[in-house]
Amino acid sequence: VDVTLEKIVNLAKRRGFIFPGSEIYGGLANSWDYGPLGVLLKNNLRDAWWKHFVTSRRDMVAIDASILMNPKVWEVSGHVANFNDPLVEDKVTHQRYRLDQLLEEQGETVTGLELSELQQKADALGLKSPAGNELTEPKRFNLLFETFLGATEDNRARVYLRGELAQAMFVDFKRVMETMRPAIPFGIAQAGRVFRNEITPGNFTFRTLEFDLMEFEYFVAQTEWEQSFDYWLGEMQRWVTTEVGLAADKLRVREHTPEELSHYSKRTVDIEYQTPFGWRELFGLAYRTDFDLKNHAEASGQDLRLTEAKSGEKFYPHVVEPTFGLTRLLLMVLLDAYDEEPVKSSGGNHGPGETRTVLRLKPYLAPFQAAVLPLSRKEKLIKIAQGLADDLSRHWQTDYDETQSIGKRYRRQDEIGTPYCLTVDFDSLEDQCVTVRERDSMTQERIALDRAVPYLHEKLSDR
Ligand code: GAP
């Protein structure tokens, strides 16, 4: 099928996955709220990641740090000086753009260029804004969001909302070592919200000003970093294909050029996904060397080294960092799972010649694993259906829906990716059975009411 971003935006809004933030006040540019289904899907993705990379491993611990940190952290990490984009403004509309992106759209190669070099290229091309107007001179625009602490105007201190999770893993390194005594190689993981004052957010939730991130810093001996890098690249690919279910042929690995590397990295690769708007970064993997620990040790005066067991020598561990954008992943999951198919028969109670939209999500990741649908609102049916929904809710996220025709209800469950619908009908009163309809095949099976839980356990046990 032709999956467009527009279709995903519509589905997400219509079915309550994601909608514009502050909508009743006209919204706030590029802010998005996760609705009742979006939050379930997001939590499921996060839980899957957490289980796979944190709790099921013996070499991983986790933290949950403050979003506001001492501003020294961001000075020492290099973000205050280096975490910026080249900003230009349309002199008429005052719309802001990233000059590197405008030049790239003209086919120019711009990675790693200084501001003056970008300006030269723009001058040589006679570059105008997309609206055809003059542009201002480029200036460096820092992506860290600033805010102020303190009650009164005159003693307010400038602080930053965290721009990445990683810094807390370095700043808390000493405490984690003291309390958990892990031996290298080991990782410190975190999942949470980060903030970046992006100049050109867009493509729905692909690039936003605040987003959820899941990442870990994996501490290794310097000699081990390449091996660790290869291992984590394999693990990231394995997780996103086998556990999340993204199509392998829509994923590729792209190596960063030396000019493109972040200020802290010696090697970075992106795992990219083929979106309707081109190949785009999904996850990143970076070798951060001992850059962060060393800088924080020097600036704080704290010893952040480990001691070699045999020789007793002190050393800085090196860091390999797999990073997973959660909200970006959720968008890719919706794009990847979206399908439309013609429905020939009335199987599944779609009309003949109709097309159904179905989200082919991994069952355990879907907002609901099951939905209970009484065929009518007759009290006797509702009683059985609600009892069944209560039973299922103890095991899975279960939807209960008694509104509209059964055809429309199936259509909704297909669109939100619910793998199993259990319909209670008038025969159920006699035979104590329900009809189970499977999302992808639309096949229907009649099972005993009291077998519903073991039946779904068996069906949902596979990832
Ligand atoms: N600690 C390393 C780090 O933060 P990054 O490449 O700057 O690395 C990590 O960001 C991930 O966060 C990306 O791979 C992407 O999935 C996601 N991401 C980055 N900027 C984003 C934005 N503006 N909106 C949504 N997700 C974003």
Residues whose N, C-alpha, C, O or C-beta is under 5 A from the ligand:
A	BS01	GAP	G163 E164 A166 E198 T205 F206 R207 T208 F211 E281 L282 F283 G284 T323 F324 G325 R328
